[in-house]
Structure formats: structure tokens, C-alpha cells
């Protein structure tokens, strides 16, 4: 008998039609704009900033004027006393504005969640409006409120406590607390919405069981609400760390950058901006941006370790 021919395929290979190839290629075509935009406005600036931080460059002379300096820009920034001052101002705003936001937002969200059945959306919306309002509009409003001669704040203080007018935005001792108050007021609503969204997914049966056991609202808040809010607290605190360390809009708009008072609220982001666009030192500015990135990454890692240990201790 003749051996069976095993070389021939069991089923004939069908050639893909042009329509089938087009259907397979279509998804890649639809997502191509995202990747192109990401490459142009995301990845390229990121890689170029790293490359630029290792060079000295005057943009007016073109790319050919770049001169390799290695890590000299980093050493120069680390030794610059103005960088130290800007970093201190940034950390001051992070502590003064960030921590009180969460200390107030958590119990306030719990109060709104348990006390408001109707009209809750209106109350939350009122707190959230400052977050979505333009920074320029907020600056104009508070510049008027904190005006030395015609401001509502000075008028109220003089009428209630007979305090002489205070130059809130023109004195180094009062400018920083004034800007901190504005930042606190603006971002309180954002944290409130985060915590309120987390409260709404907590099982109500837990509170009902605790109430049957004789637990009041305070014990329910302490033993049920806070432990279950830890994941959201980690998320919210992380966003606060990242946002406060990149603080730029409020101190830059509210305080005249040409005045000496602006140095009291000069954050690291403002210092980086001045290096690049006032001094023309884009290399050092890029180095400062990566130093700030390392500081943010370090503090975020510390925050993750802190909340991780807290959860482990609670589970144990």
C-alpha cells in the first residue's frame, strides 16, 4: 500500500481579504492619535528635560548651543540658598495647608453624610465650587477681600476688635498665612468629596449592628468609619502631597513677583519658573524639576509605608 501523504494540510489556508485586514488594523488606527499625542506632549518633553538637566543651554542660541555639564546643574541647585528657601516654603505650605484639610474634611464629610438627607448635593456643591473655579478669579476676589484700605477682612477686624488695617498681601509676615488660608479653602471641598464618596459605599448594616450594641455616633465614627476610610485617606493624602509640593498658581498670582514680599511665598515651582523664564537657565530649572520629583516620590513612598503599617497594625 502507498503511504499516506502527510505533507498536505488538512484544511486549505484561506487568504485574508482586504476587508478582514482592514478590520484587524482598525483598532490600532483609532488609538494611534493618543499614542502620537503622548509621544509629542508626554514622553518627548519628559526625556528632553532629563537630557536638558545635564546641559547648559541658552534657548536663544538654538539647540547647537547646548553644552554638556553632567550633574553640575544638580550640584548648583543643591547648593543654592534660594532653592533651600523655596523648598522650605513649599514644605511649610504642605504642612500648614495639607494636614488641616484632612483633619477637617473627614469629620465634615461624616457629618454631611449622616445629617443631610435632602439637599446634600447642594451642600457638597457649595464646598466643591472653589476647586473648579479659575485661579485668576479666586486671586481677584481675595485681592479685594484682603485689600489694606477697602478690604472686607480689615473692615470686619476694625469693626469687631478695633484692629488697625493690615497689609495682608504686602507684608512678608502676613502674606504666607493669607496664601495658606486661600489654598486651604480652595482644596477643602475636593477632599470632602473624596471622603464623602468613600462613606457612601460603607455598608449601613455595620452602623445598625453597632447601634444595637449600644455604640454612639462617636464610637461608630472611631471604630467603623475611620478604619474603613484608610484606603481613601491614603489616596487623598497622596494627592495632597503631590499638589502642595507643586504649588504655583495662588502665590504667583496673588503676590507681585517684582516685590520682595514674593520671596516669602516663593515655592519650588515658582523658583523653577524664574530660573527658566527670568534667568534663562533652562538646564538648572530642569534639574530642579527632577529634584522636586525625587522629593515627591520619597514623601509618597513614606506616606505609603505609613498607611501600610497602620493597616497592618489594625489587622493584627
C-alpha positions as CSV (number, residue, x, y, z in Angstrom):
1,X,0.0,0.0,0.0
2,X,1.1,3.6,-0.7
3,X,1.9,5.6,2.4
4,X,-0.5,8.4,3.1
5,X,0.8,11.9,2.1
6,X,1.1,13.8,5.4
7,X,2.6,17.0,3.9
8,X,-0.7,18.4,2.6
9,X,-2.7,20.4,5.1
10,X,-5.9,19.1,6.5
11,X,-7.7,22.3,5.6
12,X,-6.8,24.7,2.8
13,X,-5.3,28.0,4.0
14,X,-7.6,30.8,3.3
15,X,-6.1,34.1,2.3
16,X,-7.3,37.1,4.3
17,X,-9.4,39.5,2.3
18,X,-8.7,43.3,2.3
19,X,-11.8,43.8,4.4
20,X,-10.6,41.4,7.1
21,X,-7.2,43.1,7.2
22,X,-8.8,46.5,7.5
23,X,-10.9,45.3,10.4
24,X,-7.9,43.9,12.2
25,X,-5.9,47.1,11.6
26,X,-8.8,49.5,12.6
27,X,-8.4,49.4,16.4
28,X,-4.7,50.4,16.1
29,X,-5.8,53.2,13.8
30,X,-8.3,54.5,16.4
31,X,-5.8,54.5,19.3
32,X,-3.0,55.9,17.2
33,X,-3.9,59.6,17.9
34,X,-3.5,59.0,21.7
35,X,0.0,57.5,21.2
36,X,1.1,60.3,18.9
37,X,-0.1,63.0,21.3
38,X,1.5,61.1,24.2
39,X,4.8,60.9,22.4
40,X,4.8,64.5,21.4
41,X,3.5,66.1,24.6
42,X,4.2,63.5,27.2
43,X,7.2,61.3,26.6
44,X,9.3,63.6,24.5
45,X,9.2,66.5,27.0
46,X,10.0,64.1,29.8
47,X,13.0,62.6,28.1
48,X,14.2,66.0,26.8
49,X,14.0,67.5,30.3
50,X,16.3,64.8,31.6
51,X,18.7,65.5,28.7
52,X,18.4,69.2,29.3
53,X,19.2,68.9,33.0
54,X,22.7,67.6,32.1
55,X,23.4,70.6,29.8
56,X,23.8,74.3,29.9
57,X,21.7,75.9,27.3
58,X,20.6,79.4,26.1
59,X,17.4,78.8,24.1
60,X,18.0,82.0,22.1
61,X,21.1,80.4,20.5
62,X,19.3,77.2,19.4
63,X,20.0,73.5,20.1
64,X,23.5,73.8,18.8
65,X,24.5,75.9,21.8
66,X,23.9,73.1,24.3
67,X,27.0,72.4,26.4
68,X,27.4,69.2,28.4
69,X,27.9,69.8,32.1
70,X,26.9,66.5,33.6
71,X,25.5,66.8,37.1
72,X,26.8,70.3,37.6
73,X,23.3,71.8,37.4
74,X,22.2,69.5,40.2
75,X,25.1,70.4,42.5
76,X,24.5,74.1,41.8
77,X,20.8,73.8,42.7
78,X,21.5,71.8,45.9
79,X,24.0,74.5,47.0
80,X,21.8,77.4,46.1
81,X,20.3,79.1,49.2
82,X,17.3,80.3,47.2
83,X,16.5,76.7,46.4
84,X,16.7,75.8,50.1
85,X,14.3,78.7,50.9
86,X,11.9,77.8,48.2
87,X,11.9,74.2,49.4
88,X,11.2,75.3,53.0
89,X,8.3,77.5,51.8
90,X,6.9,74.5,49.8
91,X,7.1,72.2,52.8
92,X,5.6,74.9,55.0
93,X,2.6,75.2,52.7
94,X,2.3,71.4,52.5
95,X,2.1,71.0,56.3
96,X,0.0,74.1,57.1
97,X,-2.4,73.6,54.2
98,X,-2.4,69.8,53.8
99,X,-2.8,68.3,57.3
100,X,-5.7,70.6,58.5
101,X,-7.6,69.9,55.2
102,X,-7.9,66.2,56.1
103,X,-8.4,66.8,59.8
104,X,-11.5,68.9,58.9
105,X,-12.6,67.2,55.7
106,X,-13.1,63.7,57.4
107,X,-15.4,64.7,60.2
108,X,-17.2,67.3,58.0
109,X,-17.8,64.6,55.4
110,X,-19.1,62.3,58.1
111,X,-21.4,65.0,59.4
112,X,-22.8,65.7,56.0
113,X,-23.2,62.0,55.2
114,X,-25.2,61.3,58.5
115,X,-27.1,64.6,58.9
116,X,-28.2,65.7,55.4
117,X,-30.7,63.5,53.7
118,X,-32.1,66.2,51.4
119,X,-30.0,69.0,50.0
120,X,-26.8,67.0,50.4
121,X,-25.8,67.7,46.8
122,X,-26.3,71.4,47.2
123,X,-24.1,71.5,50.4
124,X,-21.3,69.4,48.7
125,X,-21.5,71.5,45.6
126,X,-21.0,74.7,47.7
127,X,-17.8,73.2,49.1
128,X,-16.7,72.0,45.7
129,X,-17.2,75.2,43.8
130,X,-13.8,76.8,44.9
131,X,-11.9,73.8,43.5
132,X,-13.3,74.2,40.0
133,X,-13.1,78.0,40.0
134,X,-10.4,79.7,38.0
135,X,-7.3,80.6,39.9
136,X,-7.3,84.1,38.4
137,X,-10.9,84.6,39.5
138,X,-10.0,83.5,43.1
139,X,-7.0,85.7,43.1
140,X,-9.1,88.8,42.1
141,X,-11.7,88.0,44.8
142,X,-9.2,87.6,47.6
143,X,-7.1,90.5,46.5
144,X,-10.2,92.6,47.0
145,X,-11.1,90.9,50.3
146,X,-7.5,91.4,51.7
147,X,-7.1,94.9,50.5
148,X,-5.5,97.1,53.1
149,X,-7.7,100.2,52.6
150,X,-11.0,98.8,51.3
151,X,-10.9,95.1,52.1
152,X,-13.8,93.4,53.9
153,X,-11.4,91.5,56.2
154,X,-9.8,94.7,57.5
155,X,-13.2,96.3,57.9
156,X,-14.5,93.4,59.9
157,X,-11.5,93.3,62.1
158,X,-11.6,97.0,62.7
159,X,-15.3,96.9,63.5
160,X,-15.2,93.9,65.8
161,X,-11.8,94.3,67.5
162,X,-10.7,97.8,66.6
163,X,-7.6,96.4,64.8
164,X,-5.7,98.8,62.5
165,X,-5.7,97.9,58.8
166,X,-3.3,95.1,57.9
167,X,-1.4,94.9,54.7
168,X,-2.2,91.2,54.2
169,X,-0.6,90.7,50.8
170,X,2.1,93.4,51.1
171,X,3.9,92.2,54.3
172,X,6.1,89.2,54.5
173,X,4.7,88.1,57.9
174,X,1.1,88.1,56.8
175,X,1.3,87.1,53.1
176,X,2.2,83.5,53.8
177,X,-0.7,82.8,56.2
178,X,-3.1,84.6,53.8
179,X,-2.0,82.5,50.8
180,X,-2.1,79.3,53.0
181,X,-5.7,80.1,54.0
182,X,-6.7,80.5,50.3
183,X,-5.1,77.2,49.4
184,X,-6.8,75.5,52.4
185,X,-10.2,77.0,51.4
186,X,-9.9,76.0,47.8
187,X,-8.9,72.4,48.2
188,X,-11.0,71.5,51.2
189,X,-14.0,70.8,49.0
190,X,-12.0,68.3,46.9
191,X,-11.0,66.2,49.9
192,X,-14.6,66.5,51.2
193,X,-15.9,64.9,48.0
194,X,-13.4,62.1,48.1
195,X,-14.2,61.2,51.7
196,X,-17.9,61.5,51.1
197,X,-17.8,59.2,48.1
198,X,-15.9,56.6,50.3
199,X,-18.5,57.0,53.1
200,X,-21.4,56.2,50.7
201,X,-20.0,52.7,50.0
202,X,-19.7,51.6,53.6
203,X,-22.3,49.0,54.5
204,X,-25.1,50.6,56.6
205,X,-25.6,47.3,58.4
206,X,-22.3,47.9,60.2
207,X,-23.7,51.0,61.8
208,X,-27.0,49.4,62.5
209,X,-25.3,46.5,64.3
210,X,-23.1,48.9,66.3
211,X,-26.2,50.9,67.3
212,X,-27.9,47.7,68.5
213,X,-24.8,47.1,70.7
214,X,-25.1,50.5,72.2
215,X,-22.4,52.3,70.3
216,X,-23.0,56.1,69.9
217,X,-22.0,58.1,66.9
218,X,-18.6,58.9,68.2
219,X,-17.7,55.2,68.8
220,X,-19.1,54.3,65.4
221,X,-17.0,57.0,63.8
222,X,-13.9,55.9,65.6
223,X,-14.2,52.1,65.2
224,X,-16.1,51.8,61.9
225,X,-15.7,54.9,59.8
226,X,-12.0,55.7,60.3
227,X,-10.7,52.1,59.7
228,X,-12.8,51.8,56.5
229,X,-11.7,55.2,55.3
230,X,-8.0,54.3,55.4
231,X,-7.7,53.4,51.7
232,X,-9.3,56.7,50.7
233,X,-7.2,58.6,53.2
234,X,-4.1,57.2,51.7
235,X,-5.3,58.3,48.2
236,X,-6.3,61.8,49.3
237,X,-3.2,62.4,51.3
238,X,-1.1,61.3,48.4
239,X,-2.8,63.7,46.1
240,X,-2.4,66.5,48.7
241,X,1.4,65.8,48.9
242,X,1.7,65.9,45.1
243,X,-0.4,69.0,44.7
244,X,1.1,71.1,47.5
245,X,4.7,70.3,46.5
246,X,3.8,71.6,43.1
247,X,2.0,74.7,44.4
248,X,2.3,77.6,41.9
249,X,-0.9,79.4,41.0
250,X,-2.0,81.0,44.2
251,X,1.3,82.5,45.4
252,X,2.3,83.5,41.9
253,X,-0.9,85.4,41.1
254,X,-1.7,86.9,44.5
255,X,1.7,88.4,45.2
256,X,3.5,90.8,43.0
257,X,6.5,88.8,41.6
258,X,8.7,92.0,41.5
259,X,8.3,92.8,45.2
260,X,10.5,91.5,47.9
261,X,7.4,90.0,49.6
262,X,7.1,87.4,46.9
263,X,10.3,85.7,48.3
264,X,8.3,84.8,51.4
265,X,5.9,82.7,49.3
266,X,8.3,81.6,46.6
267,X,7.7,77.8,46.2
268,X,10.0,75.4,44.4
269,X,7.7,75.5,41.3
270,X,8.0,79.3,41.3
271,X,11.7,79.2,41.8
272,X,12.0,76.7,38.8
273,X,9.8,79.1,36.7
274,X,12.1,82.0,37.5
275,X,15.2,80.1,36.7
276,X,13.9,79.2,33.3
277,X,12.0,82.2,32.1
278,X,13.6,85.1,34.0
279,X,17.2,83.9,34.2
280,X,17.2,81.8,31.0
281,X,18.8,78.9,32.9
282,X,16.8,76.0,31.5
283,X,19.4,73.4,32.5
284,X,19.2,74.2,36.2
285,X,15.4,74.6,36.0
286,X,15.2,71.1,34.6
287,X,17.5,69.8,37.3
288,X,15.3,71.5,40.0
289,X,12.2,69.8,38.4
290,X,13.8,66.4,38.8
291,X,14.9,67.1,42.3
292,X,11.4,68.1,43.1
293,X,10.2,64.8,41.5
294,X,12.5,62.8,43.8
295,X,11.2,64.7,46.9
296,X,7.6,64.0,45.8
297,X,8.4,60.3,45.2
298,X,10.2,60.0,48.6
299,X,7.3,61.6,50.5
300,X,4.8,59.5,48.6
301,X,6.7,56.3,49.4
302,X,6.8,57.4,53.1
303,X,3.1,58.0,53.1
304,X,2.5,54.6,51.6
305,X,4.7,53.0,54.2
306,X,2.9,54.9,57.0
307,X,-0.6,53.8,55.9
308,X,0.6,50.3,55.2
309,X,2.0,49.9,58.7
310,X,-1.2,51.4,60.1
311,X,-3.4,48.9,58.2
312,X,-1.1,46.0,59.3
313,X,-1.3,47.1,62.9
314,X,-5.1,47.4,62.7
315,X,-5.4,43.9,61.0
316,X,-3.2,42.4,63.7
